[in-house]
Amino acid sequence: MTYAPQRPVDVPPYQLQPLLSGFTDALSRSAGHPVNVRCAQAIGSEIYVGCSNGELLRFALQGNATDSQETYTLLSRQSIPNEKPIDEIVLAPSISRALVLSDHQIHFYTLPALDVVSHNVIKPIRNVVTFAVDEQHLRRPPQLANDIPVPVDPIEFCVVKRSAISLYSLRERLFFQKEIPLPTGGVLARRTGRYLCIADKENYNVVDLVQASLVPLLPISQAFDSDVVVKPSITVISENEFLILSWTGGSTIGVFISGEGDPVRGTLEWPSHPEAISLDYPYVTTLLPNNTIEIHSIETQTIAQVISAPPEGPGPLSDDRKALVACFNGFFIPSTQRTEKLRPTPVRLVRRGGVKAPAQKECTDDLVPDLPTL
């Protein structure tokens, strides 16, 4: 069961369109065992995919002839050194780096080619439980090759270890800043500016990284007598705002929290605990266990759209859990109307300010009025 929007918008904000398909079958045949997608990120015309066999794939949007649709094709593939499943990919386009988490280690790669950064320059960070890059830094645009070179600010991120938070900054090299004790540990974290929202095994907390102070927030599950395992969820909404999800036993509520730990806005509600959540302001998109996707408006806390999730494919991986991924700097979608939109169109032009031939009779019958052109 799910809710329907009480006042659906005239033009729904989202539609589903496939981008990549079928490539895991070839990977599975090559490996001799099932291979599935663990994580993905995209920017511009590039999609980066992390797989369960430790392979890192790079796809790019290729333009074909005008009578066919553009498609993403595989450009390169390489394996993480330990060939363990890839848990997370984070793209930092402003410094042309990708951070890849696998087997409790963060590896560093260049963008867009995904070349390994030499271990003589940056060694992998070990003993990582989870990590969180300042999302305001991830939103910085990439520097293009034809841009005028300007000084690049480093990105900052937190590495959550078993009982501490390590703070780093990254540009050409990696710099350790400081360490903050964290006795309760953490399993999930998201950072914006000086604030880190972190979930341990039972509760949400917010950490002021400047003051090194911690404020308890909400329990992940308020149904203390339930055997249901509830996955924590933290989403950065703005420079000083998080959205955290708490299971009540009969439904899940979403609470907006400031960096100081104070509730803001209203609350969101779902009939079951979402499996994944993603922000595309002003909408929050959630994937529910009944394979529906609900889109809420952050500003009004109402449902704007409900759509069905993509169908599961046949085969040994048909029970894979889906996820929703936010891509901070956007990416390209192949157009299904390319030929129609780019067809040649004749345009009649008016010559203005010309000199009339003295022997010709003035004629205005063929003049065309000035019209805007698209």
Protein Blocks (a to p, Z undefined) as FASTA:
>chain_A
ZZddfbdcfbdfbdcddfbghjlmmmmmmnopacddfbdcdehjbccdddfkopacdddd
ddddfkbccddddfbdcddfklpacfbdcddfknopacddeehiacddddfklpacdfkl
mccdehifbdcddfklmmpccddfkbccddddddddddddfkbccdddddfbccdfbdcd
dfkopfbdcdehjbccdddfkbccdddfklopacdfbdfblclkbcbdcddddddfblmb
ccddddehjaccdddddfkopaehjddddfbdcfbdcdddfbdcdddfkopacdddfklo
pafbdcddddddedjklmpccdddddfkopadddfklmmmmgccddddddehiacdfkbc
cdfklpccddddZZ
